[in-house]
Amino acid sequence: MEKKSRLTLGFPVSTGTSDKIDILQLDFIKDLHDMNPWIKYKSIEISRLDGYIPRVQESFLLNPEWDDFWLLLIGPRRAGKTTLGRYIAQILLKAKRFDELLYLNCDYDSVRKALVSASLFTEIFDNFALNKPIIFIDEVQRLQSPGLFLKAVIDRGTPEKLMASGSSQLEIKSEVQEYLTGREIEATILPLSEAEVMPPSDLESRLLYGTYPKVILSNEKKIILQQLYKRYIEKDIIKVLRLSKPDVMEKLIVLLAHSSGQLINYQQLANNCRVSIPTVQSYLSILEQTFVIVRLAPFVGNKRTEITSNPTYYFIDNGFRNQVLRNFTPLSVRSDVGLLVESFVFQEIYK
């Protein structure tokens, strides 16, 4: 049988017949080069950060004491986790604390299929002659067993900086932290705070469109928010979490947007969504852990009563809430101005 030549991480290897595994490897190789062109072409700048907005966590996260720890960036999609991670990588490389950057985005199907064994990194390092690199795994929650995989990587004991980001606490909190306790530094990256919006933009604009970095920088804020909401529903809710009733989740989000800042009535929400109270509570927990809303328990002076009392929910970002309602009308003609201001104050305190 005639032998074919295929590529493994960019290097020719003699093999027998071509099969699905070969195709998957070739897909990963192509995506690896696309995500890391600077590895093959040393003259290419690692990443352009046009419009980068400094974050308050920078100085803490760049502390040399954390060089041997996993750096875990969690927060909602489009809040700036990837940009902050790449900025930190650039600073570490310029300071000569590390020599290379290997960036892998788990939104890519080929990356998810390749990241099943930590030994993959040994092969990559050998083939590309990487020495003391930074490994940055983006959207790590999309791996099948993220915590176990990250533990296997850190257990290799090689001199590298390990970074990961994720937009859902469901997998990260339960799996990653279980395996990395005492070996990770975690930072929650939220939409921009007032201290980070420099120079401060118009207050009405922030009350209406929120403070996601791309929204702040864009002249087409409504379109950006539409894309953000659509991506959240289609990717996080339908594809990643595989909820059986995504239409119920969408209806629940709308109901929460109307009742934001008010005490929640679980029975009423269940009746309106035509599901059980446990289902409503489960979906509310998902919205919390995917950084859409924040639960605030009432202060009643008695801890037992406080735990059993109905809570209040606020959206993490006013722009996201207004997109849910499809309402960006000016403040002068809105009936919920007080709620927008109240939510904005809460969001600043929370950040």
C-alpha positions as CSV (number, residue, x, y, z in Angstrom):
1,M,0.0,0.0,0.0
2,E,1.3,3.4,-0.9
3,K,2.3,5.5,2.0
4,K,1.2,9.1,2.4
5,S,3.0,11.9,4.2
6,R,1.0,13.8,6.8
7,L,1.8,16.6,9.2
8,T,2.0,16.3,12.9
9,L,2.3,19.8,14.4
10,G,3.8,21.0,11.1
11,F,6.4,18.3,10.7
12,P,6.2,15.5,8.0
13,V,5.8,12.0,9.4
14,S,5.4,8.8,7.3
15,T,2.2,7.0,7.9
16,G,-0.2,4.5,6.3
17,T,-3.7,5.3,5.1
18,S,-5.3,8.6,5.9
19,D,-8.2,8.4,8.4
20,K,-10.3,10.7,10.6
21,I,-7.6,11.0,13.2
22,D,-5.3,12.5,10.5
23,I,-7.9,15.0,9.5
24,L,-8.5,16.0,13.1
25,Q,-4.8,16.5,13.6
26,L,-4.5,18.6,10.5
27,D,-7.4,20.7,11.6
28,F,-5.7,21.3,14.9
29,I,-2.4,22.1,13.3
30,K,-4.0,24.7,11.0
31,D,-5.9,26.3,14.0
32,L,-2.7,26.2,16.1
33,H,-0.8,28.2,13.4
34,D,-3.7,30.6,13.0
35,M,-3.9,31.3,16.7
36,N,-0.1,31.5,17.1
37,P,1.4,32.9,13.9
38,W,4.3,34.4,16.0
39,I,5.5,30.9,16.8
40,K,6.4,30.1,13.2
41,Y,7.2,33.7,12.1
42,K,9.2,35.3,14.9
43,S,8.9,38.8,13.4
44,I,5.1,38.8,13.9
45,E,3.9,40.8,17.0
46,I,2.2,38.5,19.5
47,S,-1.1,40.3,19.6
48,R,-2.4,43.8,18.8
49,L,-4.3,45.4,21.6
50,D,-5.7,48.4,19.9
51,G,-8.1,50.2,22.3
52,Y,-7.0,48.3,25.3
53,I,-8.6,49.7,28.5
54,P,-6.4,49.2,31.6
55,R,-8.1,47.0,34.3
56,V,-7.8,47.5,38.1
57,Q,-6.5,43.9,38.6
58,E,-3.4,44.4,36.4
59,S,-0.8,45.2,39.1
60,F,-2.0,42.4,41.4
61,L,-2.1,39.8,38.6
62,L,1.4,40.8,37.4
63,N,3.0,40.1,40.8
64,P,6.1,37.8,40.2
65,E,4.9,35.8,43.2
66,W,2.2,34.3,41.0
67,D,4.4,33.1,38.2
68,D,4.2,29.5,39.4
69,F,0.4,29.6,39.9
70,W,-2.4,29.1,37.4
71,L,-4.0,32.4,36.6
72,L,-7.7,31.9,36.3
73,L,-9.7,34.7,34.7
74,I,-13.5,34.2,35.0
75,G,-16.4,36.5,34.0
76,P,-19.0,37.0,31.3
77,R,-18.3,36.8,27.6
78,R,-16.9,40.0,26.1
79,A,-16.0,41.4,29.5
80,G,-12.3,41.6,28.4
81,K,-10.8,38.3,29.8
82,T,-9.0,37.4,26.7
83,T,-7.7,40.9,26.1
84,L,-6.5,41.2,29.7
85,G,-4.8,37.7,29.5
86,R,-3.0,38.7,26.3
87,Y,-1.9,42.0,27.9
88,I,-0.5,40.2,30.9
89,A,1.3,37.8,28.6
90,Q,2.9,40.7,26.7
91,I,4.1,42.3,29.9
92,L,5.6,39.0,31.1
93,L,7.4,38.5,27.8
94,K,8.7,42.0,27.6
95,A,10.0,41.7,31.2
96,K,11.8,38.4,30.1
97,R,10.0,36.4,32.8
98,F,8.9,34.0,30.1
99,D,10.0,33.5,26.5
100,E,7.0,32.4,24.3
101,L,3.1,32.5,24.2
102,L,1.0,29.5,23.3
103,Y,-2.6,30.5,22.9
104,L,-5.4,27.9,22.6
105,N,-9.1,28.9,22.2
106,C,-11.4,26.1,23.3
107,D,-14.2,27.5,21.2
108,Y,-12.5,25.8,18.4
109,D,-13.7,22.2,18.0
110,S,-10.2,21.0,16.9
111,V,-8.7,22.4,20.1
112,R,-11.3,20.7,22.4
113,K,-10.6,17.4,20.7
114,A,-6.8,17.8,20.9
115,L,-6.7,18.8,24.6
116,V,-7.3,15.4,26.1
117,S,-3.8,14.7,27.4
118,A,-1.3,17.1,28.9
119,S,1.4,15.2,27.0
120,L,0.3,17.2,23.9
121,F,2.2,20.2,25.3
122,T,5.5,18.2,25.4
123,E,5.1,17.4,21.7
124,I,4.3,21.0,20.9
125,F,7.2,22.3,22.9
126,D,9.6,19.9,21.3
127,N,8.5,20.5,17.7
128,F,8.5,24.3,18.0
129,A,11.5,24.5,20.3
130,L,9.5,26.5,22.9
131,N,11.4,27.3,26.1
132,K,9.7,28.6,29.2
133,P,6.4,29.5,27.5
134,I,3.1,31.0,28.7
135,I,0.2,28.6,28.1
136,F,-3.1,30.5,27.8
137,I,-6.2,28.3,27.4
138,D,-9.2,30.4,26.6
139,E,-12.8,29.4,27.4
140,V,-11.5,26.4,29.3
141,Q,-15.0,25.5,30.6
142,R,-15.7,24.0,27.2
143,L,-13.3,21.1,27.8
144,Q,-14.8,17.8,28.8
145,S,-13.0,17.7,32.2
146,P,-11.3,21.1,32.6
147,G,-10.2,20.7,36.2
148,L,-8.6,17.3,35.7
149,F,-6.9,18.5,32.5
150,L,-5.5,21.6,34.1
151,K,-4.2,19.6,37.0
152,A,-2.4,17.2,34.6
153,V,-0.8,20.2,32.9
154,I,0.5,21.7,36.2
155,D,1.6,18.3,37.5
156,R,4.1,18.1,34.6
157,G,6.3,20.4,36.6
158,T,7.9,22.1,33.6
159,P,8.8,25.9,33.8
160,E,5.9,27.6,32.2
161,K,3.2,30.2,33.1
162,L,-0.3,28.7,33.1
163,M,-3.3,30.9,32.3
164,A,-6.9,30.0,31.6
165,S,-10.2,31.9,31.1
166,G,-13.8,30.9,31.4
167,S,-17.2,32.5,31.1
168,S,-19.1,30.0,33.3
169,Q,-18.7,29.2,36.9
170,L,-20.7,26.0,36.5
171,E,-17.7,24.0,35.3
172,I,-14.9,26.2,36.7
173,K,-16.1,26.4,40.3
174,S,-17.0,22.7,40.6
175,E,-14.2,21.1,38.6
176,V,-11.2,23.4,38.1
177,Q,-11.0,24.6,41.7
178,E,-11.5,21.1,43.1
179,Y,-8.2,20.1,41.4
180,L,-6.3,23.4,41.7
181,T,-7.0,24.4,45.3
182,G,-3.9,26.3,46.5
183,R,-2.4,26.4,43.1
184,E,-4.5,29.1,41.3
185,I,-5.0,32.8,41.5
186,E,-8.5,33.7,40.5
187,A,-9.7,37.1,39.2
188,T,-13.3,37.9,38.2
189,I,-13.4,40.2,35.1
190,L,-16.6,42.1,34.9
191,P,-17.8,44.9,32.6
192,L,-15.9,48.1,33.2
193,S,-16.2,50.0,36.4
194,E,-16.3,53.8,36.7
195,A,-12.6,53.7,37.7
196,E,-11.8,52.0,34.4
197,V,-13.9,54.1,32.0
198,M,-11.2,56.7,31.0
199,P,-12.1,59.3,30.1
200,P,-15.6,58.9,31.6
201,S,-18.3,58.6,28.9
202,D,-21.7,60.1,29.1
203,L,-23.6,58.8,32.1
204,E,-26.9,58.4,30.2
205,S,-25.0,56.2,27.7
206,R,-23.7,54.0,30.4
207,L,-27.2,53.7,32.0
208,L,-28.7,52.7,28.7
209,Y,-25.9,50.6,27.0
210,G,-23.8,49.4,30.0
211,T,-20.1,49.2,30.2
212,Y,-18.9,46.1,28.3
213,P,-15.5,47.2,26.8
214,K,-16.5,46.8,23.2
215,V,-19.8,48.6,23.8
216,I,-17.9,51.5,25.4
217,L,-15.6,51.7,22.4
218,S,-18.2,51.2,19.7
219,N,-20.4,53.7,17.9
220,E,-22.9,50.8,17.1
221,K,-23.7,49.9,20.7
222,K,-27.1,48.4,20.0
223,I,-25.6,46.0,17.4
224,I,-22.8,44.9,19.8
225,L,-25.4,44.2,22.6
226,Q,-27.6,42.3,20.2
227,Q,-24.6,40.1,19.2
228,L,-23.7,39.6,22.9
229,Y,-27.2,38.5,23.9
230,K,-27.6,36.2,20.8
231,R,-24.2,34.6,21.5
232,Y,-25.0,34.0,25.1
233,I,-28.3,32.2,24.3
234,E,-27.0,30.3,21.3
235,K,-23.6,29.3,22.7
236,D,-23.7,29.2,26.5
237,I,-27.4,28.2,27.0
238,I,-28.0,26.0,24.0
239,K,-24.7,24.5,22.9
240,V,-22.6,24.4,26.0
241,L,-25.2,23.9,28.8
242,R,-27.6,22.1,26.5
243,L,-30.7,23.2,28.3
244,S,-33.8,21.2,27.3
245,K,-36.0,24.3,27.4
246,P,-34.0,27.4,26.1
247,D,-37.3,29.1,25.3
248,V,-38.1,29.0,29.1
249,M,-34.8,30.5,29.9
250,E,-35.3,33.4,27.5
251,K,-38.8,34.0,29.0
252,L,-37.3,33.9,32.5
253,I,-34.6,36.4,31.6
254,V,-37.3,38.8,30.2
255,L,-39.4,38.5,33.4
256,L,-36.3,39.2,35.5
257,A,-35.5,42.2,33.4
258,H,-39.0,43.6,34.2
259,S,-38.7,42.8,37.9
260,S,-35.0,43.6,38.5
261,G,-34.4,45.1,41.9
262,Q,-37.6,43.7,43.3
263,L,-38.2,40.7,45.6
264,I,-38.6,37.6,43.5
265,N,-41.8,35.5,43.8
266,Y,-40.7,32.0,42.7
267,Q,-44.3,30.7,42.4
268,Q,-45.3,33.6,40.1
269,L,-42.2,33.0,37.9
270,A,-43.0,29.3,37.7
271,N,-46.6,30.0,36.8
272,N,-45.6,32.5,34.1
273,C,-43.0,30.1,32.6
274,R,-45.2,27.1,33.0
275,V,-42.5,25.1,34.8
276,S,-41.9,24.0,38.4
277,I,-40.4,26.1,41.1
278,P,-37.2,23.9,41.3
279,T,-36.7,24.5,37.5
280,V,-37.0,28.2,38.0
281,Q,-34.5,28.1,40.8
282,S,-32.1,26.0,38.8
283,Y,-32.3,28.4,35.8
284,L,-31.8,31.4,38.1
285,S,-28.6,29.6,39.4
286,I,-27.4,29.2,35.8
287,L,-28.0,32.9,35.1
288,E,-25.9,33.7,38.2
289,Q,-23.1,31.4,37.4
290,T,-22.9,32.6,33.8
291,F,-22.6,36.2,35.0
292,V,-25.9,37.6,33.9
293,I,-27.5,38.4,37.3
294,V,-26.4,38.7,40.9
295,R,-28.5,37.4,43.8
296,L,-28.9,39.7,46.8
297,A,-30.5,38.2,49.9
298,P,-32.6,40.6,52.0
299,F,-31.2,41.8,55.3
300,V,-33.8,40.8,58.0
301,G,-31.6,40.5,61.1
302,N,-32.0,36.8,61.4
303,K,-29.7,34.5,59.4
304,R,-32.1,31.6,59.2
305,T,-34.9,33.9,58.0
306,E,-32.6,35.6,55.6
307,I,-31.6,32.3,54.0
308,T,-35.3,31.3,53.4
309,S,-36.5,34.8,52.3
310,N,-37.1,35.5,48.7
311,P,-34.1,37.4,47.2
312,T,-33.6,40.3,44.8
313,Y,-31.8,40.0,41.5
314,Y,-29.8,42.7,39.7
315,F,-28.3,42.4,36.2
316,I,-24.5,42.7,36.1
317,D,-24.9,45.2,33.2
318,N,-27.6,47.6,32.4
319,G,-27.0,47.3,28.6
320,F,-27.6,43.6,28.8
321,R,-30.9,44.1,30.6
322,N,-32.0,46.8,28.2
323,Q,-31.2,44.4,25.3
324,V,-33.3,41.7,26.9
325,L,-36.2,44.3,27.0
326,R,-35.2,45.7,23.5
327,N,-35.6,49.1,25.1
328,F,-33.0,51.8,24.5
329,T,-35.3,54.8,24.6
330,P,-33.8,58.0,26.2
331,L,-34.0,58.5,30.0
332,S,-36.3,61.4,29.5
333,V,-39.2,59.2,28.4
334,R,-38.5,56.1,30.4
335,S,-40.5,54.9,33.4
336,D,-37.6,52.9,34.9
337,V,-35.0,55.6,35.3
338,G,-34.9,55.0,39.1
339,L,-34.3,51.3,38.6
340,L,-31.5,52.0,36.1
341,V,-29.7,54.3,38.5
342,E,-30.2,51.9,41.4
343,S,-28.9,49.0,39.3
344,F,-25.9,51.1,38.2
345,V,-25.0,51.9,41.8
346,F,-25.3,48.3,42.8
347,Q,-23.1,47.2,39.9
348,E,-20.4,49.6,40.9
349,I,-20.5,48.4,44.5
350,Y,-20.4,44.8,43.3
351,K,-17.4,45.4,41.0
